[in-house]
Amino acid sequence: MSTGFELSTLVEAMRDAARDGLPAALATITSTRGATFRRAGARMLVHADGRVACELSGGCPQRDIVQRALRVIASGHPELARYNAASGFDVLLEMGCGGELDVLIEPLVDSATEAFFDALLRVLESRRSAVAATVFAFDGKAVAPRRALWCDGETCFDELEDAALRDAVVHAMASVHTTRAVTLRLPAADGLADVLIERIDPPHALYAIGSNATARALLCAGHALGWRTTLIDADPVRLQEAALPHGTRTVQATPHTFCDAIALDRHSSAVVMTHNLAQDLAWLAALRDAPVAYLGAIGSRERAARMRRELSPPLADLHMPAGLDIGAETPAEIALAIIAEIVATLNARHGGSLRDSSSALHP
């Protein structure tokens, strides 16, 4: 599926195309089987001149999708591309991936699609998750998509125009217990509807506590992933001197005042790295009940053992020393190790070598 950062990039590209009056098409992976380069819900914008925003793969499937998108732009009609051996489009098999996928390609001919994504971005900006439904086919034939969006049980956008289908979608959302996007076939007034249902979370937020070279490297790595990045330090001078990636927020706070300055949530991570033992312990104690997805602290194994002894009661889910064991030494390498561990934690993985893993590449 597309991340919150990818969606922001996608919507910006859509707005630019609409403002300049340039035709474009939106390609959405609706289902996958086996090993594929992206999962259902991943999207790519294709311009009439062949330029793309939010590339899907860069390989043979993408080139074919772009060619089909150009045809859709010219015709003004949506198309379903099925990449599998049965349909004769076994591009992924030729690449050696061994997977199959279906892709919806729709021309952007009105403002409805942009309005849906605008509503979605407003939800994500409020740091809430959303459930989106896209009706894209009836009885297996592609139609102009109709979409709906819910957040915390509230309808934020709805163009389904079919009460029975809407009820079926709402019932399906309650019964689908997965964070993945899924396509279901549901009863509707016009036949059996193919509906892509997906849960979309806001961009991950990364908080580095302590201004130093490793913190700056960590925030740069998080920024490259499209995460919201924040540097926290009690010293305003250190905050002003820090060279940070564009858009990084700085917050002057102590363990006793940070709750008034930042709002941590389950889509965020915090890494304590003040290089001061007493301060690190104070921050970890203050963050004990924070609803974060990942809490870490850097330091040697000896320092980490001492800190664990002094933390009472202990923090069960604390990652300390933070990071995967890759032999990191420099600030950039340490940042890489920590970022990798955060990603592994978010995806409920252990972070071992893919060579030695039997798990699917996509969680």
Summary of the structure (lengths in Angstrom):
residues: 363
radius of gyration: 22.8
end to end distance: 11.3
largest distance: 68.2
contacts: 1152
relative contact order: 0.09
helix: 35%
strand: 27%
